[in-house]
Amino acid sequence: MSKTVLLACEKPFSAAARDEVVAIIKQAGYTANVLESYKGKAPLLDAIASADAAIVRSDVIDAEVLEAAKQLKLVVRAGAGYDTIDTATAKAKGVAVMNTPGQNANAVAELVFGMLVYTARSKFNGKVGSELKGKTLGLHAFGAVGRAVAAIAKGFGMSVYAFDPFVTPEQIKAGGAEPASSLEDLYTRSQYVSLHIPATAETKGSIGKKLLSLMPAGATLINTARKEVINEAELLEVFEARKDFRYVSDIAPSDATASTLKEKFDARVLINTVKSGAQTEEANVNAGLAAARQIVGFFERGEKNFIVNK
């Protein structure tokens, strides 16, 4: 029986990426069902009811959605982070969840430096700014994005440090950074810290006053990861205590925190209202095609690479 693959993207892929994804699905003899720019959960609940597999971006696949998905066997997150998917419920229902790590890495890394240059140069307002050359950059996690950021940082002439409990010091050195001995060591060394950690039970709310207060003069925190990892109340405390502290984020904080940052610290804050890390033509294509190929490999050859809820 032919499989039906749902491409459910509240935030759509580029047209070119979408068309290439659909082509791979059809070449496998499957039916492609495209749901884009939908509002509310009802369209997703309706569309996923007949899907054997689904490709999503930041779409929420919770218990209610999984309950509606009567024949679903696989969900692929076109990207690295998968905290918007209820992986435990999916496993209980026999639904495998995959991600596509590394496909958006360069896009996110370039965004980090686009925002950093803009911020370091005082948002191009004509006032004196600073250069990145000779400064220290700390990478909090050293996966695909962290390694891509390290490579660009070297081109800027920065000293790069990294800490990741799941990566050996030898692997960090091979990836172009110097290993920090601990998180505290990383933040103490780094004028700039770039976050690349997932939102897990251990990391949610973990970035706060204790770590940020360790950073040297002219400190800037860059967040292209998840808003949930920030302790927002303590972030505001750091802004109050440190007139040199800046925050650059690809993820909007809660409304109350965003309002305070805008009203009191606007000159030291840069926040994208729409998450843009993976919003390049190349990243759309890379992640979308990887997701489609993983679905075909799963059904046709039993491939289980990148399953995150085994």
N, C-alpha and C positions, 0 to 999 in steps of 0.2 A: 504494500500500500504506500502511495506517495506521502511524503512528509510535508507538513506545513510549517514554515519558518516565519515567525513574526519579527519584524523589525520595528520595535517600539521606541520611539525617540521623541520625548516631549521637547527636547532641544535637538533639532534635526541635524543629521550629517549634512555636509555639502551635497549638492545635487550629483556631482560627479562621483563622490564616494558612495552615495546611496545606490546609484545605477550600477556601479561595479560590484557592490555587495549582492544586489538582486541578481546580477548576471551569474555569479558563482552559484547561488542557490538554485537558479533555474537550470544551469548546466548539469547539476547533480540530479535533475529530474524532480526537484521539489517545487512546491508552491510557495511563492513569496507574498507575504501580506505586510504592507507598509502602513504604519500608523505614526504620523508625524504631527508635531505641534498640537497635541491633544490637550484638552482642559478637563481637569478633574479626573477621578479614578474610573468612572463608568465606561468610557471608551476602551480603556485598557482591560478591564474585567471582561468586557464583551469580546474583544479581539483575542485574548489569550486563551479563551475557552476551547478553541479548536486548534491551538498550536502544539506541535510536537517539540519545538525548540523556539527560543526567543533570543534576539540580540537587543541589548539595552545599553544606554549610556548612564546617566545619573538617575534614571527612572527608579521609583521605589517598587520593589517586588517584595511585598510583605505577606503575612499569613493569609490575608483576605484575597490577595491576587493569586497566591498559590492554590488556595481552595477552589478558586474559579477555573484553574488550569487543569482540567480533567485528564488530559492526555500528555501533559508536558513531561519531557524527559531531561531537558537541558536548557539552562540559561547561561548565556555568555555575556559578560560585561565587557564592552568594547573600551578597554582602559585597564588600569591597574587596580584602583580602589574598588572594593565591592561591599562597602558597609551599608549601602542602600538596599542590599538583598538579604532577606532572612535566610541565611545559609542553614541554620539548624532545622527550621521547619521544612526547607527544601529537602534536606537529607532524609528527614522523617517520612516525607512523601515520595522518596525515590527519585528526586530531581537533582541532577548534578549541576553544580555551579562552577563556571570557569571564568578566568579573566584573561587579558591579553597583555601581560607585563612587557614594558619596554617600548611599546609601539608609539606612545605619546612622549617618550622621554626627551627627545630633542626639542620638541615644541615647548614643553614646560621649562626646560633649561634656558632656552632663548628668552622666554617671557621673564624669568628671574632677572636676567641681565638688562632687559629692556626697562623693567621697573626700577632696578637698582641705579642705572645711569640717570634716569629721569629724577629720582629722588636725591641722589648724591649731588646733582647739579641744580639743586634748589628748584626743581620742577620747571627749569628753564625760564625763571622769572626775572633774569638779569642780575640777580644777586650772586655773590661769590659762593661757589660750591666746592666740591672736593673731587679728587680723582680716585679711581679704584686701584690703580697701580700701587703696589707696595703695601696694600692693606691686607688684613687677615680675614679669611672666610672659613667659617665652620659649617660642615654639613652634618645635620642631625638625621642620620640614616644614609646608607651608601648603597642603594640599589641602582637600578638603571638610570633614574633621574639624577640621583646624586653624582654618579660617575659622569654623566653628561654635563652637569653644572661644573664639576671639577675641571673638565677639559676646557671649557670656555674661560673659567677663572684663570687658568694658566696663561691663556692668550692675553688676558688683561694684566698679567704680571702680579697676580695676587698670590699670597701664601695660603695654601689650602690644608685644612685639617678635617678629619671626619671621625665620627663615632657611630658604631653600629654593633650591638651585641651579637648579631647573627653573621657578622663578616669578620674574618681574621685580620690581624694587623698586616699580614703579608698580602692579602687580597686588597686591602685599602691602599697599600703602597703601590701595588701593581696597577691600581685604578687611578693613580696620579695624585694621591693625597697622603698626608702624614697622619698616622693614627693617634687619636687622643686617648688618654688612659681611662677617662671616665667622662660622663656628661658634664660634670663640674669643670673638668679640665678643658673640655671643648669650649664651653661658654666663657671661661676665664681668658682663653687665648684669642677669642674671635671678636673682631669689631663688627663683623657681619655674620649672622647665623641664618642658614636657610633650612627650613623644615621640610622633610620628605618622609615623615612617619605616617602610618595608617591610623585611623581612629579605632582603637581597640579599648577593651576594659582597662588596660594598663596605661594607655597613652591619653585617654580623654581627660582634659583639664590638667595635664601634666606640665604644660609650659606656663609658668607663672613667675611670681616674684623671686623665688629662691634661685632659679636659674638666670633670669634676666638681670638680676642685680649684680651678678658676677661679671657681666660683660664690660669691657673697657670703655673709655671715653669715646663718644661718637658712635654709640651702639645702634645697630639696625637689625631688626628681626624681619625675615622674609618668610611668608607662609603661602606656599602653593599646595599645601597638603589638604587639611580639613579644618574647618572652624572649630570643631569639637575638641581639638587637642589644646586649645587656648583656654586658660583660666581668665575669663574676660574681666572679672572683678579685680584680680591682681594685676592684669595688664594696665588697667586704668590707674591703679596705685603706682605702678612703675612710671607712668607718664607724669603723674603728679610729683614724684620724688626726683625724677631725672629729666632735666631740661634738654639733655643731649640725646634722648632716646627717640628712635623713629620706628615706625611699624609699616611694613609694606605687605599687602595681602591680596591674593587672587580670590579670596572668599570673604563675602560680606559677613560681619559679625551679627549678633542679635540687634534688633532695631534700637533698643535702649543704649547699647554700647556704641553703635554706629553714630547715634545722635550726639552722645557725649564727645566722642572723638572728633566729630565734625565741628561742634560748637567750641570746644576748648583747645584742641590740639591739631587743627586742620593743617597747619604748615608742616607738621612732622608725621603726617599720615598719608598713605596712598592706598586706596582700597578699590578694587574692581567690583562694581555692583553685579556684574554677570561673570561667573567663573570662565576664564578664557584660556587656561593652560593648554588644553587640547584643541583649541579652535584654530587650527590651520588646515589647509587643504591636505597637506601631506599626512598629518596625524590622523585626520578623518579617514583617509584612504588606508593607511597602515593598520589602524585598529579595526576598522570595519571589515577589511579583507581577511585579517587574521581571525576575527570572530567567525566569519562565514566558513573559512577553511577548517576551523576547529569543529564546527558543527558537522560538516561533511565527513571529516575524519572520524568523529565520534560514532556516527550512524553507519558509515560504510566499512570502517576498518577497526572499530572498537578502541580508537585512540582516547586515552584519558589524561593526556598531558594538561597541566594547568587547572585540574580540578581542585578547588579550594575547600570543599566540604566532604572529603573522603570519610 
